[in-house]
Amino acid sequence: WGIGFAILALQAESLWPVTIAHLLVNGLGFALFTLLPQT
């Protein structure tokens, strides 16, 4: 687990813009998915 976490940290350090963009897209998709049935 320690090694996996280190690899994840290294990947996140080098790919943080992609990770943030991915999280933003997922957040937008989730917000749309949860708000659409209410409208």
RODO-2510 file (C-alpha; in nm, 4 decimals, decimal comma):
residues 39
     n   res          X          Y          Z
     1     w     0,0000     0,0000     0,0000
     2     g     0,2886     0,2369     0,0826
     3     i     0,4441     0,1826    -0,2595
     4     g     0,1085     0,2217    -0,4330
     5     f     0,0474     0,5442    -0,2438
     6     a     0,3919     0,6748    -0,3421
     7     i     0,3237     0,5936    -0,7072
     8     l    -0,0159     0,7645    -0,6822
     9     a     0,1483     1,0711    -0,5263
    10     l     0,4075     1,0846    -0,8050
    11     q     0,1403     1,0471    -1,0731
    12     a    -0,0764     1,3138    -0,9090
    13     e     0,2262     1,5455    -0,8857
    14     s     0,2996     1,5131    -1,2569
    15     l    -0,0609     1,4944    -1,3762
    16     w    -0,2318     1,7293    -1,1330
    17     p    -0,3822     1,9521    -1,4066
    18     v    -0,5367     1,6455    -1,5712
    19     t    -0,6567     1,5165    -1,2344
    20     i    -0,8151     1,8510    -1,1420
    21     a    -0,9801     1,8758    -1,4840
    22     h    -1,1089     1,5200    -1,4476
    23     l    -1,2501     1,5967    -1,1029
    24     l    -1,4125     1,9159    -1,2316
    25     v    -1,5754     1,7319    -1,5220
    26     n    -1,6952     1,4571    -1,2872
    27     g    -1,8311     1,7198    -1,0466
    28     l    -2,0151     1,8989    -1,3257
    29     g    -2,1578     1,5723    -1,4545
    30     f    -2,2682     1,4724    -1,1055
    31     a    -2,4247     1,8142    -1,0433
    32     l    -2,6134     1,7992    -1,3715
    33     f    -2,7226     1,4415    -1,3038
    34     t    -2,8546     1,5317    -0,9586
    35     l    -3,0138     1,8642    -1,0544
    36     l    -3,1807     1,7563    -1,3779
    37     p    -3,4593     1,5425    -1,2238
    38     q    -3,5531     1,8302    -0,9917
    39     t    -3,6126     2,0806    -1,2714
***
